[in-house]
Amino acid sequence: MDLIASTPIGQPEGDAERRLREAAEWVVDTTEDGACQAQKSLLLLCMKIFPLWLLLLCIALGAIKLPFDIPGLDDLLM
């Protein structure tokens, strides 16, 4: 543990370094939960949008034919 808590040249941690470390730990502790929640929300949004995006891509590529005609879409595909 002394190796982790010391500076690269082996001196003990100074007052400024300790304050900086404590401030960094406080920032991580207070923002980690919010960042994880935002990441989960973004993943959920992407997982809900992906099937629709894949369906629209297949329609645009012509792999899936629609049972009705849309002149504007036909002009874009041709």
C-alpha positions in Angstrom: 0.0 0.0 0.0 2.9 2.3 0.6 3.9 2.0 -3.0 0.5 3.2 -4.2 0.3 6.1 -1.7 3.8 7.4 -2.4 5.1 9.7 -5.2 7.2 8.1 -8.0 10.4 8.9 -6.2 9.3 7.2 -3.0 8.6 10.2 -0.9 5.4 10.2 1.3 2.3 11.9 0.0 2.3 15.7 0.6 -0.5 17.8 1.8 -1.3 19.2 -1.6 -1.3 15.8 -3.2 -3.5 14.4 -0.5 -6.0 17.2 -1.0 -6.0 16.7 -4.8 -6.5 13.0 -4.3 -9.4 13.5 -1.9 -11.0 16.0 -4.3 -10.7 13.6 -7.2 -12.2 10.8 -5.1 -15.1 13.1 -4.1 -15.8 13.9 -7.7 -15.8 10.3 -8.7 -18.1 9.3 -5.8 -20.6 12.0 -6.5 -20.8 11.6 -10.3 -20.4 7.9 -10.8 -24.0 7.0 -10.1 -25.3 9.6 -12.5 -22.9 8.6 -15.2 -23.9 5.0 -14.9 -27.6 5.8 -15.0 -27.1 8.0 -18.1 -25.2 5.2 -19.8 -28.0 2.7 -19.1 -30.6 5.2 -20.4 -28.6 5.7 -23.6 -28.2 1.9 -24.1 -31.9 1.4 -23.5 -32.7 4.1 -26.1 -30.4 2.5 -28.7 -31.8 -1.0 -28.1 -35.4 0.4 -28.7 -34.4 2.3 -31.8 -32.3 -0.4 -33.4 -35.1 -2.7 -34.6 -36.9 0.2 -36.3 -33.7 1.4 -37.8 -33.0 -2.1 -39.2 -36.5 -2.4 -40.6 -36.2 1.0 -42.4 -32.8 0.0 -43.7 -34.2 -3.2 -45.1 -37.0 -1.3 -46.8 -34.6 1.3 -48.2 -32.3 -1.5 -49.6 -35.3 -3.2 -51.2 -34.9 -6.4 -49.1 -38.5 -5.9 -47.8 -41.2 -4.8 -50.2 -44.1 -2.8 -48.8 -47.6 -4.0 -49.8 -48.5 -0.5 -51.0 -46.9 2.1 -53.2 -45.4 5.4 -52.0 -44.4 7.4 -55.0 -41.9 9.5 -53.1 -40.2 6.4 -51.7 -40.1 4.8 -55.1 -38.4 7.9 -56.5 -35.7 7.8 -53.8 -35.0 4.1 -54.3 -34.8 4.2 -58.1 
